[in-house]
Amino acid sequence: MDAGGSLLPRLQRDQANARREQLKDRVLLLGMIISEVKNREIELRRDANDDDVVDVIRKGIKKRRESVELYGKAGRTDLLEKEQSEVTALEVYLPAEVD
């Protein structure tokens, strides 16, 4: 399975740890990303490499940032904070940005 990536196994390990620690939101978030990576593998007809996984994570972050904006306009701070914390949780998996 691990053709060209170490990121997917890391996501799966982190999800297992979150499950053990009973961090329900984190388990769901990582499960969603892992599922999107699996869909990408089906689409590409090959195992996902780290670049593919990073792409899926970036799309997930973009989607959540758009939600943060909408919830902000609607005054839904409860939902805004949840989405923002998911963005922060996912950013950990991105490679360091080069200035």
Summary of the structure (lengths in Angstrom):
residues: 99
radius of gyration: 14.4
end to end distance: 33.2
largest distance: 44.7
contacts: 259
relative contact order: 0.14
helix: 76%
strand: 0%
